Amino acid sequence: MNSTEPRPTGRPALVGWLLPFLCVSAALVAHWSLSVPPGPLPPPVAKDPPPKPKPAPAAGGDEDDDKDKDGFEPFTAPRAANLLVQLHEAYDGAAFKAEPTFEAWSVAHRPLITQIITATRLQTFKGVVPSPSVSTSNVECHTVRCRFTLSSSKQEDLQLLLDALAGLQFEGAPLWHTWKPDEIAEEPAKRANAKPRMRTQVLVSFARDLPKVDQINLQSGAPLKPATITPVKVPGPSAGAPTKSPSTATPLVPGGPTTGPRPSTAQPSSTAQPSSTASPSTVPGSTPGAKAPAHTP
């Protein structure tokens, strides 16, 4: 239509406006009649089945241990070096709470942190009496980093342990990829009149997964966990070997050992005649209880 021509008015104009709405309405009516079945419609969302009852925990068991055992495979093999590099690049600059938790890795490395701290404390304060009290708490591990809290009644003991931990070596290289201790500060008292304690929180990441404690060395090169010395067993006498009985020899007396009974000190009678009924002789060298020889006239 030419723009200069006048627009239609009256009924033609009304029909032109209503025609699109009439076409859409007719299409909806046709779709409804063909697609929607008669009768009530089914519910829009199917009902969920009732939840299954959870099995009762075993008597004396630990719920946290059950959570650790279920839902993931144990972490037993170290991750590849290139994967660790990517994980360090992704999380080293992030807040610790923002790092996701790899549950299997966390379960494997939480006790490892405690073992390393305990072995380092024993070596650092070896021979010190009384042994300084430095406690470990709040051990938490996520995907590639761990965090723990150290506390002690003396700041110098706490600092000495921190220095020893920072210098740990594993296979000729530093044990830690990241070592970030907070400033040592006084711990809030838990009860009135309690002695003040100092504490610090340390954020670490391992250079390698699952380092073995007996392969970690102090900065001096000494092993973190010295090998225990197994006592040597002294072989005893065999069951069939004869054993010597205690000696029954006569004790030594002045004049040499005695090989027989001592001679009698009684003076012999000059009128005594030997007979066949005479009592046994007690002459030195004779055997006690031996029968005397018969008398020959």
SEBAFI-434013 format. One record per residue (C-alpha): residue in one letter; chain; z, y, x. Coordinates in nm, 4 decimals, padded with zeros to 6 digits. Each point is the difference from the previous one (the first is absolute). Layout:
BEGIN
NODE   r   c          z          y          x
NODE   a   A          Z          Y          X
...
***
This chain:
BEGIN
NODE   r   c          z          y          x
NODE   m   A    00.0000    00.0000    00.0000
NODE   n   A   -00.0905    00.3409    00.1272
NODE   s   A    00.2986    00.2245    00.0668
NODE   t   A   -00.1640    00.2778   -00.1910
NODE   e   A   -00.0206   -00.2057   -00.3208
NODE   p   A    00.2906    00.0405   -00.2420
NODE   r   A    00.2576   -00.2874   -00.0127
NODE   p   A    00.0110   -00.2076   -00.3186
NODE   t   A    00.2710    00.0888   -00.2442
NODE   g   A    00.1388   -00.1567   -00.3160
NODE   r   A   -00.0244   -00.3746   -00.0629
NODE   p   A   -00.2273   -00.0854    00.2964
NODE   a   A    00.2529    00.1580    00.2371
NODE   l   A    00.2918   -00.1942   -00.1559
NODE   v   A   -00.1875   -00.3296    00.0249
NODE   g   A   -00.0773    00.0717    00.3645
NODE   w   A    00.3713    00.0505    00.0771
NODE   l   A    00.1252   -00.3061   -00.1909
NODE   l   A   -00.2653   -00.2482    00.1145
NODE   p   A    00.1660   -00.0901    00.3370
NODE   f   A    00.3382   -00.0579   -00.1655
NODE   l   A   -00.1580   -00.2137   -00.2685
NODE   c   A   -00.1756   -00.2151    00.2598
NODE   v   A    00.3229   -00.0568    00.1983
NODE   s   A    00.1930   -00.0854   -00.3163
NODE   a   A   -00.2626   -00.2485   -00.1062
NODE   a   A    00.0110   -00.1680    00.3405
NODE   l   A    00.3820   -00.0314   -00.0149
NODE   v   A   -00.0153   -00.1504   -00.3478
NODE   a   A   -00.2627   -00.2527    00.1109
NODE   h   A    00.2039   -00.0971    00.3083
NODE   w   A    00.3165   -00.0405   -00.2049
NODE   s   A   -00.1680   -00.2200   -00.2581
NODE   l   A   -00.1637   -00.2222    00.2599
NODE   s   A    00.2697   -00.0306    00.2722
NODE   v   A    00.3405    00.0285   -00.1652
NODE   p   A    00.0981   -00.3197   -00.1790
NODE   p   A    00.1736    00.0214   -00.3360
NODE   g   A    00.3709   -00.0555   -00.0219
NODE   p   A    00.2953    00.1150    00.2142
NODE   l   A   -00.0666    00.0794    00.3657
NODE   p   A    00.1809   -00.1925    00.2795
NODE   p   A    00.2733    00.1801    00.1941
NODE   p   A   -00.1385    00.2228    00.2793
NODE   v   A    00.2143   -00.1647    00.2765
NODE   a   A    00.0989   -00.3632    00.0113
NODE   k   A    00.3711   -00.0669    00.0158
NODE   d   A    00.1340   -00.1028    00.3412
NODE   p   A    00.1513   -00.3493    00.0242
NODE   p   A    00.3788   -00.0100    00.0229
NODE   p   A    00.1247    00.0254    00.3600
NODE   k   A    00.0929   -00.3244    00.1670
NODE   p   A    00.3672   -00.0404    00.0890
NODE   k   A    00.0735    00.0459    00.3683
NODE   p   A    00.1502   -00.3010    00.1788
NODE   a   A    00.3702    00.0325    00.0677
NODE   p   A    00.0834    00.0637    00.3694
NODE   a   A    00.1531   -00.2872    00.1929
NODE   a   A    00.3766   -00.0034    00.0314
NODE   g   A    00.1147    00.1856    00.3094
NODE   g   A   -00.3508    00.1329    00.0738
NODE   d   A   -00.0882    00.3535    00.0959
NODE   e   A   -00.2384    00.1842   -00.2304
NODE   d   A   -00.1303    00.2140    00.2872
NODE   d   A   -00.0854   -00.3122    00.1981
NODE   d   A   -00.1880   -00.1401   -00.2998
NODE   k   A   -00.2004    00.3213   -00.0298
NODE   d   A   -00.0879   -00.0177    00.3681
NODE   k   A   -00.1132   -00.3615   -00.0272
NODE   d   A   -00.2119    00.0404   -00.3136
NODE   g   A   -00.3142    00.2026   -00.0425
NODE   f   A   -00.1351   -00.0040    00.3587
NODE   e   A   -00.0695   -00.2242    00.2939
NODE   p   A    00.2271    00.0249    00.3047
NODE   f   A   -00.1185    00.2316    00.2774
NODE   t   A   -00.0348   -00.2316    00.3009
NODE   a   A   -00.3000    00.1303    00.2013
NODE   p   A   -00.0342    00.3478    00.1611
NODE   r   A   -00.2705    00.2274   -00.1347
NODE   a   A   -00.3036    00.0868    00.2102
NODE   a   A    00.0264    00.2929    00.2410
NODE   n   A   -00.2784    00.2001   -00.1677
NODE   l   A    00.1706   -00.0372   -00.3382
NODE   l   A    00.3271    00.1302    00.1467
NODE   v   A   -00.1847    00.3011    00.1411
NODE   q   A   -00.1359    00.0816   -00.3458
NODE   l   A    00.3424   -00.0413   -00.1608
NODE   h   A    00.1656    00.2276    00.2584
NODE   e   A   -00.2663    00.2654   -00.0526
NODE   a   A    00.0488   -00.0211   -00.3769
NODE   y   A    00.3812    00.0163   -00.0135
NODE   d   A    00.1342    00.1568    00.3212
NODE   g   A   -00.0291    00.3489   -00.1449
NODE   a   A    00.1166   -00.0903   -00.3518
NODE   a   A    00.3532    00.0046   -00.1363
NODE   f   A    00.1776   -00.3328    00.0272
NODE   k   A    00.0536   -00.0220   -00.3771
NODE   a   A   -00.3729    00.0541   -00.0562
NODE   e   A   -00.0905   -00.3076    00.2062
NODE   p   A   -00.0633   -00.3022   -00.2261
NODE   t   A    00.1997   -00.3176    00.0537
NODE   f   A   -00.1676   -00.3158    00.1241
NODE   e   A    00.2707   -00.2329   -00.1258
NODE   a   A   -00.0725   -00.2986    00.2261
NODE   w   A   -00.0076    00.2198    00.3131
NODE   s   A    00.3181    00.1766   -00.1096
NODE   v   A    00.1899   -00.3251   -00.0542
NODE   a   A   -00.1042   -00.1284    00.3456
NODE   h   A    00.0915    00.3182    00.1926
NODE   r   A    00.3281    00.1105   -00.1585
NODE   p   A    00.2059   -00.2772    00.1660
NODE   l   A   -00.1996    00.0505    00.3206
NODE   i   A    00.1167    00.3627    00.0198
NODE   t   A    00.3630   -00.1121   -00.0352
NODE   q   A   -00.0398   -00.2685    00.2691
NODE   i   A   -00.1524    00.2457    00.2485
NODE   i   A    00.2756    00.2580   -00.0554
NODE   t   A    00.2750   -00.2626    00.0326
NODE   a   A   -00.1425   -00.1458    00.3229
NODE   t   A   -00.0465    00.3485    00.1489
NODE   r   A    00.3570    00.0970   -00.0881
NODE   l   A    00.1394   -00.3130    00.1664
NODE   q   A   -00.1957    00.0656    00.3200
NODE   t   A    00.0732    00.3753    00.0064
NODE   f   A    00.3779   -00.0384   -00.0352
NODE   k   A    00.0306   -00.3242    00.1943
NODE   g   A    00.3334   -00.0099    00.1815
NODE   v   A    00.1394    00.3051   -00.1806
NODE   v   A    00.3488   -00.0704   -00.1377
NODE   p   A    00.0568    00.0688   -00.2801
NODE   s   A   -00.3622   -00.0266   -00.1133
NODE   p   A   -00.1190    00.3207   -00.1742
NODE   s   A   -00.0498   -00.0287   -00.3741
NODE   v   A   -00.3578    00.0934   -00.0948
NODE   s   A   -00.1113   -00.1188   -00.3433
NODE   t   A   -00.3474   -00.0369   -00.1543
NODE   s   A   -00.0731    00.0651   -00.3667
NODE   n   A   -00.2741    00.0930   -00.2499
NODE   v   A   -00.2755   -00.1997    00.1715
NODE   e   A   -00.3236    00.0596   -00.1926
NODE   c   A   -00.3582   -00.1021    00.0836
NODE   h   A   -00.3247    00.0838   -00.1810
NODE   t   A   -00.3467   -00.0857    00.1367
NODE   v   A   -00.0001    00.1036    00.3653
NODE   r   A    00.3220    00.2029    00.0421
NODE   c   A    00.3715   -00.0690   -00.0288
NODE   r   A    00.3048    00.2234   -00.0307
NODE   f   A    00.3671   -00.0699    00.0702
NODE   t   A    00.3328    00.1801    00.0459
NODE   l   A    00.2359   -00.0281    00.2985
NODE   s   A    00.3588    00.1217   -00.0121
NODE   s   A    00.2905    00.0042    00.2449
NODE   s   A    00.3343    00.1666    00.0494
NODE   k   A   -00.1180    00.1485    00.3337
NODE   q   A   -00.3148    00.2042    00.0452
NODE   e   A   -00.0447   -00.1085    00.3634
NODE   d   A   -00.0034   -00.3689   -00.1008
NODE   l   A   -00.2582    00.0711   -00.2662
NODE   q   A   -00.2182    00.1948    00.2422
NODE   l   A    00.0254   -00.2756    00.2612
NODE   l   A   -00.1238   -00.2604   -00.2482
NODE   l   A   -00.2833    00.2278   -00.1146
NODE   d   A   -00.1202    00.0447    00.3587
NODE   a   A    00.0060   -00.3754    00.0582
NODE   l   A   -00.1950   -00.0702   -00.3205
NODE   a   A   -00.2611    00.2649    00.0771
NODE   g   A   -00.0863   -00.1605    00.3348
NODE   l   A   -00.0518   -00.3592   -00.1181
NODE   q   A   -00.3100   -00.1759    00.1369
NODE   f   A   -00.2072   -00.2839   -00.1412
NODE   e   A   -00.2502   -00.1837    00.2226
NODE   g   A   -00.0144    00.2877    00.2456
NODE   a   A   -00.0568    00.2734   -00.2622
NODE   p   A    00.2325    00.2099   -00.2207
NODE   l   A    00.1381   -00.1904   -00.2974
NODE   w   A   -00.0253    00.2996   -00.2336
NODE   h   A   -00.3153    00.1821   -00.1048
NODE   t   A    00.2138    00.2653   -00.1688
NODE   w   A    00.3593    00.0945    00.0891
NODE   k   A    00.1447    00.2929   -00.1960
NODE   p   A    00.3819    00.0285   -00.0084
NODE   d   A    00.1660    00.2795   -00.1960
NODE   e   A    00.2625    00.2241    00.1506
NODE   i   A    00.3432   -00.1601    00.0276
NODE   a   A    00.2273    00.1488   -00.2644
NODE   e   A    00.3426   -00.0697   -00.1428
NODE   e   A    00.0027   -00.2523   -00.2800
NODE   p   A    00.1636    00.1140   -00.3255
NODE   a   A    00.3473   -00.1510   -00.0326
NODE   k   A    00.0194   -00.2770   -00.2584
NODE   r   A    00.3749    00.0361   -00.0503
NODE   a   A    00.2725    00.2516    00.0744
NODE   n   A    00.1566    00.0045    00.3474
NODE   a   A   -00.2817   -00.2203    00.1353
NODE   k   A   -00.0965    00.0349    00.3640
NODE   p   A   -00.3263    00.1907    00.0483
NODE   r   A   -00.3107   -00.2049    00.0797
NODE   m   A   -00.3361    00.1072    00.1355
NODE   r   A   -00.3315   -00.1309   -00.1292
NODE   t   A   -00.3747    00.0341    00.0378
NODE   q   A   -00.3058   -00.1304   -00.1826
NODE   v   A   -00.2896   -00.1428    00.2004
NODE   l   A   -00.3632   -00.0420   -00.1126
NODE   v   A   -00.1970   -00.2553    00.2039
NODE   s   A   -00.3251   -00.1931   -00.0067
NODE   f   A   -00.0802   -00.3067    00.2069
NODE   a   A   -00.2860   -00.0001    00.2474
NODE   r   A   -00.0580   -00.3645   -00.0987
NODE   d   A    00.1100   -00.2145   -00.2912
NODE   l   A    00.2704   -00.2657    00.0312
NODE   p   A    00.1177    00.0572    00.3590
NODE   k   A    00.2268   -00.2810    00.1205
NODE   v   A    00.3481    00.1156    00.0966
NODE   d   A    00.0201   -00.2304    00.3023
NODE   q   A   -00.3192    00.1607    00.1389
NODE   i   A    00.1278    00.3588   -00.0230
NODE   n   A    00.1360    00.1663    00.3151
NODE   l   A    00.2193    00.2995    00.0650
NODE   q   A   -00.1491    00.2968    00.1826
NODE   s   A    00.1560   -00.1348    00.3216
NODE   g   A   -00.2000   -00.3215   -00.0397
NODE   a   A    00.2988   -00.2151   -00.0921
NODE   p   A   -00.0574   -00.2340   -00.2955
NODE   l   A    00.1391    00.1275   -00.3261
NODE   k   A    00.1290   -00.3453   -00.0907
NODE   p   A    00.0876   -00.1990    00.3138
NODE   a   A   -00.0613   -00.3718   -00.0154
NODE   t   A    00.3136   -00.2008   -00.0661
NODE   i   A    00.1102   -00.2280    00.2839
NODE   t   A    00.0243   -00.3619   -00.1068
NODE   p   A    00.2961   -00.1758    00.1696
NODE   v   A   -00.0969   -00.2928    00.2233
NODE   k   A    00.1360   -00.3341   -00.1186
NODE   v   A    00.1787   -00.2017    00.2646
NODE   p   A   -00.0988   -00.3658   -00.0445
NODE   g   A    00.3026   -00.2166   -00.0741
NODE   p   A    00.0533   -00.3674    00.0900
NODE   s   A   -00.2275   -00.2396   -00.1803
NODE   a   A    00.1418   -00.2330   -00.2580
NODE   g   A   -00.0599   -00.3144    00.2113
NODE   a   A    00.1266    00.1396    00.3315
NODE   p   A    00.3355   -00.1433    00.1180
NODE   t   A    00.2847    00.2440    00.0156
NODE   k   A    00.2604    00.0014    00.2741
NODE   s   A    00.3501   -00.0781   -00.1101
NODE   p   A    00.2868    00.2086    00.1321
NODE   s   A    00.1222   -00.1107    00.3424
NODE   t   A    00.3010   -00.2290   -00.0019
NODE   a   A    00.0528    00.0018    00.3776
NODE   t   A    00.3513    00.0226    00.1236
NODE   p   A    00.0874    00.3545    00.1131
NODE   l   A    00.0080    00.0592    00.3727
NODE   v   A    00.3323   -00.0200    00.1750
NODE   p   A    00.0923    00.0820    00.3600
NODE   g   A   -00.1128   -00.2744    00.2292
NODE   g   A   -00.3246   -00.0830   -00.1790
NODE   p   A   -00.0990   -00.1606   -00.3274
NODE   t   A    00.1826   -00.3000   -00.1267
NODE   t   A   -00.2131   -00.3048   -00.0674
NODE   g   A    00.2689   -00.2105   -00.1547
NODE   p   A    00.3567    00.0024   -00.1216
NODE   r   A    00.2535    00.1492    00.2338
NODE   p   A    00.2180   -00.2455    00.1985
NODE   s   A    00.3462   -00.0663   -00.1289
NODE   t   A    00.2826    00.1816    00.1730
NODE   a   A    00.2504   -00.2831   -00.0622
NODE   q   A    00.1114   -00.1984    00.3060
NODE   p   A   -00.1116   -00.3661   -00.0198
NODE   s   A    00.2791   -00.2607    00.0102
NODE   s   A    00.0137   -00.1998    00.3242
NODE   t   A    00.1290   -00.3137   -00.1758
NODE   a   A   -00.2597   -00.0071   -00.2723
NODE   q   A   -00.2178   -00.3077    00.0202
NODE   p   A   -00.3466    00.0029   -00.1464
NODE   s   A   -00.0488   -00.2499   -00.2767
NODE   s   A   -00.2645   -00.0865   -00.2535
NODE   t   A    00.1942    00.1880   -00.2618
NODE   a   A    00.0264    00.3179    00.1994
NODE   s   A   -00.1070    00.3165   -00.1637
NODE   p   A   -00.3314    00.1600    00.1071
NODE   s   A    00.0021    00.1799    00.3296
NODE   t   A   -00.0033    00.3766    00.0092
NODE   v   A   -00.1449    00.0215    00.3496
NODE   p   A   -00.2204    00.3058    00.0405
NODE   g   A   -00.3631   -00.0798   -00.0569
NODE   s   A    00.0584   -00.2765   -00.2460
NODE   t   A   -00.1183    00.0191   -00.3554
NODE   p   A    00.2723    00.0492   -00.2586
NODE   g   A    00.0258   -00.2903   -00.2362
NODE   a   A   -00.1751   -00.2488    00.2388
NODE   k   A    00.1475   -00.3500    00.0290
NODE   a   A    00.1772   -00.0747    00.3334
NODE   p   A   -00.1244   -00.3028    00.2024
NODE   a   A    00.1977   -00.3218   -00.0224
NODE   h   A    00.2591   -00.0723    00.2806
NODE   t   A   -00.0879   -00.2756    00.2417
NODE   p   A    00.2969   -00.1772    00.1767
***
